């Protein structure tokens, strides 16, 4: 399949260069259309199963317009930002659940073009997601913003007062809290692996900035033999190798398509995980990826994957004003991927939710030989 190429944003390349991050000259971000991480790619590959009824579109357009006008009026009247955005997000969630996918796709651009977006984009979280300086949705810098990582302090501080007020809400929304908990769960899982296995080896697929490594006691205590981070974004690879130089961590270039093609000779690992990737993978690709990922898992090792759940209530806001589409899954959906990927006689598996049920996790453990 032809590579979908997005040249790295020049301002981002300048920023990383100024911070001593090495990115190969002429590097490009290569979206291989297996990782559907832009709204355009997701729409391109989405199955056309729904029809947008014209009467429903008219009715819901009017409903959306009223909702957006009320939010704009709230900002203009100086209402508390948290109250406005909470109410708006709730109504967008309800509207999304009232219509089929075809109708919803027609409503998204109407929301994005509404004047209220000028208020909402003052939030650094919302603005970064919509503008996509790295070229795709859910990039590692966006995660740093809702992690409240020090590397994002400048981005937040440079926002308007209203933007910081909105950020105080969006960064504490249940979905953001779940994302921070996911980072903690990953670090704990790595540490548990190091307790279970001497000189443990770990592989992170689509590693981003690998912020969980900063929380890992096993890494700090030099209990890992190696921790390999694989990512298609050369900037993320450069940041990981800069920030974690001298540790057991090494980041390398790699994509979903490369894994599916068995293009990487990485060896085997006691723990393999994909923490944010499945949010963008259609079922068939998710199954194929798990099958390949399990080839990296040693006997007695495990594969962990995570997905934003279909219980989140910020989905309407994320898909409109943040232009951040996700493939949401239930526990049954996670089991469906597991059951379609592995021989039940050779593994043990479990599925569980995070604390607020905004993220769902699947774990597949190979039987020891």
LUMBAKOL-407283 format. One record per residue (C-alpha): x, y, z. Coordinates in steps of 0.2 Angstrom, whole numbers, plus 5000, padded with zeros to 4 digits. Layout:
N
+------+------+------+
:   c1 :   c2 :   c3 :
+------+------+------+
:    X :    Y :    Z :
...
+------+------+------+
This chain:
369
+------+------+------+
:   c1 :   c2 :   c3 :
+------+------+------+
: 5000 : 5000 : 5000 :
: 5006 : 5017 : 4996 :
: 5014 : 5027 : 5010 :
: 5004 : 5042 : 5016 :
: 5018 : 5055 : 5019 :
: 5016 : 5071 : 5029 :
: 5032 : 5082 : 5030 :
: 5036 : 5087 : 5048 :
: 5031 : 5104 : 5053 :
: 5046 : 5116 : 5051 :
: 5042 : 5125 : 5067 :
: 5043 : 5108 : 5076 :
: 5059 : 5103 : 5068 :
: 5067 : 5120 : 5073 :
: 5060 : 5117 : 5091 :
: 5068 : 5100 : 5093 :
: 5084 : 5105 : 5085 :
: 5085 : 5119 : 5098 :
: 5083 : 5106 : 5112 :
: 5097 : 5095 : 5106 :
: 5086 : 5082 : 5098 :
: 5093 : 5073 : 5083 :
: 5082 : 5070 : 5068 :
: 5089 : 5063 : 5052 :
: 5090 : 5076 : 5038 :
: 5075 : 5075 : 5026 :
: 5065 : 5064 : 5039 :
: 5047 : 5063 : 5035 :
: 5033 : 5056 : 5045 :
: 5026 : 5041 : 5035 :
: 5008 : 5036 : 5039 :
: 5006 : 5019 : 5031 :
: 4987 : 5018 : 5031 :
: 4988 : 5003 : 5043 :
: 4989 : 5016 : 5058 :
: 4974 : 5027 : 5054 :
: 4979 : 5042 : 5064 :
: 4971 : 5056 : 5055 :
: 4953 : 5060 : 5053 :
: 4955 : 5059 : 5034 :
: 4963 : 5042 : 5034 :
: 4949 : 5035 : 5046 :
: 4936 : 5042 : 5034 :
: 4944 : 5035 : 5019 :
: 4945 : 5017 : 5026 :
: 4929 : 5017 : 5036 :
: 4916 : 5005 : 5030 :
: 4901 : 5014 : 5021 :
: 4887 : 5006 : 5031 :
: 4876 : 5021 : 5036 :
: 4866 : 5033 : 5027 :
: 4863 : 5051 : 5032 :
: 4844 : 5054 : 5031 :
: 4842 : 5072 : 5025 :
: 4828 : 5076 : 5038 :
: 4838 : 5069 : 5052 :
: 4853 : 5080 : 5047 :
: 4842 : 5095 : 5046 :
: 4835 : 5092 : 5064 :
: 4851 : 5088 : 5072 :
: 4860 : 5103 : 5063 :
: 4847 : 5114 : 5072 :
: 4850 : 5105 : 5088 :
: 4869 : 5107 : 5086 :
: 4868 : 5126 : 5082 :
: 4858 : 5129 : 5097 :
: 4870 : 5120 : 5108 :
: 4885 : 5129 : 5101 :
: 4877 : 5146 : 5102 :
: 4873 : 5143 : 5120 :
: 4892 : 5139 : 5123 :
: 4897 : 5155 : 5113 :
: 4885 : 5166 : 5123 :
: 4892 : 5158 : 5139 :
: 4910 : 5163 : 5135 :
: 4904 : 5181 : 5130 :
: 4895 : 5183 : 5146 :
: 4910 : 5177 : 5156 :
: 4903 : 5161 : 5163 :
: 4915 : 5149 : 5171 :
: 4925 : 5140 : 5158 :
: 4923 : 5123 : 5166 :
: 4904 : 5125 : 5167 :
: 4903 : 5130 : 5148 :
: 4914 : 5116 : 5142 :
: 4907 : 5103 : 5153 :
: 4889 : 5107 : 5147 :
: 4895 : 5107 : 5129 :
: 4904 : 5091 : 5130 :
: 4890 : 5082 : 5138 :
: 4878 : 5088 : 5125 :
: 4889 : 5084 : 5111 :
: 4891 : 5066 : 5118 :
: 4872 : 5065 : 5119 :
: 4870 : 5071 : 5101 :
: 4884 : 5059 : 5095 :
: 4874 : 5044 : 5102 :
: 4858 : 5050 : 5095 :
: 4863 : 5048 : 5077 :
: 4872 : 5036 : 5065 :
: 4890 : 5038 : 5059 :
: 4885 : 5046 : 5043 :
: 4874 : 5060 : 5051 :
: 4888 : 5063 : 5064 :
: 4901 : 5065 : 5050 :
: 4891 : 5079 : 5043 :
: 4889 : 5088 : 5059 :
: 4908 : 5088 : 5064 :
: 4913 : 5101 : 5051 :
: 4898 : 5112 : 5056 :
: 4904 : 5112 : 5074 :
: 4922 : 5115 : 5069 :
: 4917 : 5131 : 5059 :
: 4906 : 5138 : 5072 :
: 4912 : 5154 : 5081 :
: 4913 : 5146 : 5098 :
: 4929 : 5137 : 5091 :
: 4939 : 5153 : 5093 :
: 4936 : 5152 : 5112 :
: 4939 : 5133 : 5113 :
: 4955 : 5134 : 5103 :
: 4963 : 5145 : 5116 :
: 4964 : 5129 : 5127 :
: 4982 : 5123 : 5123 :
: 4976 : 5105 : 5123 :
: 4962 : 5108 : 5111 :
: 4972 : 5119 : 5100 :
: 4987 : 5107 : 5098 :
: 4975 : 5092 : 5094 :
: 4966 : 5102 : 5081 :
: 4981 : 5110 : 5073 :
: 4991 : 5094 : 5073 :
: 5009 : 5102 : 5073 :
: 5016 : 5084 : 5071 :
: 5004 : 5080 : 5057 :
: 4993 : 5067 : 5065 :
: 4981 : 5064 : 5079 :
: 4986 : 5060 : 5097 :
: 5004 : 5063 : 5095 :
: 5016 : 5062 : 5109 :
: 5017 : 5080 : 5113 :
: 4998 : 5080 : 5115 :
: 5000 : 5067 : 5128 :
: 5013 : 5077 : 5137 :
: 5000 : 5091 : 5138 :
: 4987 : 5081 : 5147 :
: 5001 : 5072 : 5157 :
: 5005 : 5089 : 5163 :
: 5023 : 5085 : 5159 :
: 5036 : 5098 : 5162 :
: 5040 : 5098 : 5143 :
: 5023 : 5105 : 5140 :
: 5024 : 5119 : 5152 :
: 5029 : 5132 : 5139 :
: 5014 : 5128 : 5128 :
: 5002 : 5130 : 5142 :
: 5010 : 5146 : 5149 :
: 5009 : 5154 : 5132 :
: 4990 : 5152 : 5131 :
: 4978 : 5165 : 5136 :
: 4970 : 5167 : 5153 :
: 4954 : 5159 : 5146 :
: 4964 : 5145 : 5137 :
: 4972 : 5141 : 5154 :
: 4955 : 5141 : 5162 :
: 4948 : 5129 : 5149 :
: 4964 : 5118 : 5151 :
: 4961 : 5117 : 5169 :
: 4945 : 5108 : 5164 :
: 4950 : 5098 : 5149 :
: 4966 : 5091 : 5157 :
: 4956 : 5085 : 5172 :
: 4942 : 5077 : 5162 :
: 4939 : 5058 : 5165 :
: 4947 : 5054 : 5148 :
: 4963 : 5064 : 5153 :
: 4964 : 5056 : 5170 :
: 4962 : 5039 : 5162 :
: 4977 : 5043 : 5150 :
: 4988 : 5048 : 5165 :
: 4983 : 5032 : 5174 :
: 4987 : 5022 : 5158 :
: 5005 : 5029 : 5160 :
: 5006 : 5023 : 5178 :
: 4999 : 5006 : 5173 :
: 5012 : 5004 : 5160 :
: 5026 : 5008 : 5172 :
: 5020 : 4996 : 5185 :
: 5018 : 4982 : 5172 :
: 5036 : 4985 : 5167 :
: 5042 : 4984 : 5185 :
: 5032 : 4969 : 5188 :
: 5040 : 4960 : 5173 :
: 5057 : 4965 : 5180 :
: 5052 : 4957 : 5197 :
: 5046 : 4941 : 5188 :
: 5061 : 4940 : 5176 :
: 5079 : 4943 : 5179 :
: 5087 : 4955 : 5165 :
: 5069 : 4958 : 5158 :
: 5067 : 4964 : 5140 :
: 5053 : 4975 : 5135 :
: 5046 : 4981 : 5119 :
: 5034 : 4997 : 5117 :
: 5025 : 4998 : 5100 :
: 5021 : 5016 : 5095 :
: 5031 : 5022 : 5111 :
: 5029 : 5040 : 5108 :
: 5040 : 5049 : 5121 :
: 5039 : 5034 : 5133 :
: 5035 : 5044 : 5148 :
: 5031 : 5029 : 5158 :
: 5050 : 5025 : 5158 :
: 5052 : 5041 : 5170 :
: 5040 : 5032 : 5182 :
: 5049 : 5015 : 5181 :
: 5058 : 5009 : 5197 :
: 5065 : 4995 : 5187 :
: 5073 : 5006 : 5174 :
: 5080 : 5018 : 5188 :
: 5087 : 5002 : 5197 :
: 5095 : 4995 : 5181 :
: 5085 : 4979 : 5182 :
: 5081 : 4979 : 5164 :
: 5092 : 4971 : 5150 :
: 5084 : 4982 : 5137 :
: 5068 : 4992 : 5134 :
: 5065 : 4995 : 5115 :
: 5053 : 5009 : 5109 :
: 5047 : 5007 : 5091 :
: 5038 : 5023 : 5083 :
: 5035 : 5029 : 5066 :
: 5038 : 5047 : 5071 :
: 5057 : 5052 : 5070 :
: 5054 : 5066 : 5082 :
: 5048 : 5055 : 5096 :
: 5062 : 5043 : 5092 :
: 5074 : 5057 : 5094 :
: 5067 : 5063 : 5110 :
: 5067 : 5046 : 5118 :
: 5085 : 5043 : 5114 :
: 5090 : 5060 : 5120 :
: 5080 : 5060 : 5137 :
: 5084 : 5042 : 5141 :
: 5102 : 5041 : 5135 :
: 5113 : 5030 : 5145 :
: 5099 : 5019 : 5151 :
: 5093 : 5002 : 5145 :
: 5081 : 5011 : 5133 :
: 5083 : 5013 : 5114 :
: 5070 : 5020 : 5102 :
: 5070 : 5014 : 5084 :
: 5060 : 5019 : 5069 :
: 5046 : 5007 : 5065 :
: 5027 : 5006 : 5060 :
: 5012 : 4995 : 5060 :
: 5015 : 4991 : 5042 :
: 5033 : 4986 : 5046 :
: 5028 : 4974 : 5060 :
: 5015 : 4966 : 5049 :
: 5028 : 4963 : 5036 :
: 5040 : 4956 : 5049 :
: 5052 : 4969 : 5044 :
: 5061 : 4971 : 5061 :
: 5073 : 4959 : 5068 :
: 5071 : 4964 : 5086 :
: 5072 : 4947 : 5095 :
: 5060 : 4942 : 5108 :
: 5054 : 4950 : 5124 :
: 5046 : 4947 : 5141 :
: 5034 : 4961 : 5139 :
: 5027 : 4968 : 5123 :
: 5014 : 4982 : 5124 :
: 5004 : 4994 : 5113 :
: 4997 : 5007 : 5124 :
: 4988 : 5020 : 5113 :
: 4989 : 5012 : 5096 :
: 4973 : 5002 : 5096 :
: 4963 : 5017 : 5097 :
: 4966 : 5020 : 5078 :
: 4966 : 5002 : 5072 :
: 4952 : 4993 : 5063 :
: 4947 : 4976 : 5070 :
: 4956 : 4967 : 5056 :
: 4972 : 4976 : 5058 :
: 4971 : 4975 : 5076 :
: 4970 : 4956 : 5075 :
: 4985 : 4955 : 5063 :
: 4995 : 4966 : 5074 :
: 4992 : 4955 : 5089 :
: 4997 : 4940 : 5079 :
: 5013 : 4948 : 5074 :
: 5016 : 4955 : 5091 :
: 5014 : 4938 : 5100 :
: 5029 : 4932 : 5089 :
: 5040 : 4945 : 5099 :
: 5034 : 4937 : 5116 :
: 5044 : 4924 : 5124 :
: 5036 : 4909 : 5132 :
: 5030 : 4915 : 5149 :
: 5029 : 4933 : 5143 :
: 5014 : 4944 : 5139 :
: 5007 : 4956 : 5127 :
: 4997 : 4971 : 5134 :
: 4986 : 4983 : 5124 :
: 4975 : 4997 : 5129 :
: 4960 : 5006 : 5120 :
: 4949 : 5021 : 5125 :
: 4932 : 5013 : 5130 :
: 4915 : 5016 : 5123 :
: 4910 : 5023 : 5140 :
: 4919 : 5039 : 5138 :
: 4909 : 5055 : 5138 :
: 4921 : 5067 : 5130 :
: 4920 : 5058 : 5113 :
: 4909 : 5071 : 5104 :
: 4921 : 5085 : 5110 :
: 4936 : 5076 : 5105 :
: 4930 : 5072 : 5087 :
: 4923 : 5090 : 5084 :
: 4934 : 5103 : 5092 :
: 4949 : 5093 : 5094 :
: 4948 : 5084 : 5077 :
: 4953 : 5068 : 5087 :
: 4944 : 5053 : 5081 :
: 4946 : 5037 : 5090 :
: 4940 : 5019 : 5088 :
: 4932 : 5016 : 5104 :
: 4930 : 4998 : 5111 :
: 4921 : 4989 : 5125 :
: 4927 : 4974 : 5135 :
: 4918 : 4962 : 5122 :
: 4927 : 4971 : 5108 :
: 4944 : 4968 : 5116 :
: 4939 : 4949 : 5119 :
: 4934 : 4949 : 5100 :
: 4952 : 4954 : 5095 :
: 4960 : 4942 : 5107 :
: 4950 : 4928 : 5102 :
: 4953 : 4932 : 5084 :
: 4971 : 4933 : 5086 :
: 4977 : 4918 : 5097 :
: 4975 : 4900 : 5101 :
: 4967 : 4899 : 5117 :
: 4976 : 4883 : 5122 :
: 4993 : 4892 : 5121 :
: 4989 : 4908 : 5131 :
: 4979 : 4915 : 5146 :
: 4970 : 4931 : 5144 :
: 4961 : 4944 : 5154 :
: 4952 : 4961 : 5150 :
: 4950 : 4974 : 5163 :
: 4945 : 4993 : 5164 :
: 4955 : 5007 : 5172 :
: 4948 : 5015 : 5188 :
: 4935 : 5027 : 5179 :
: 4932 : 5014 : 5164 :
: 4938 : 5027 : 5151 :
: 4951 : 5015 : 5145 :
: 4950 : 4996 : 5144 :
: 4965 : 4984 : 5144 :
: 4968 : 4967 : 5137 :
: 4983 : 4956 : 5142 :
: 4988 : 4940 : 5133 :
: 5001 : 4928 : 5142 :
: 5010 : 4915 : 5133 :
: 5011 : 4898 : 5142 :
: 5029 : 4894 : 5148 :
: 5037 : 4880 : 5139 :
+------+------+------+
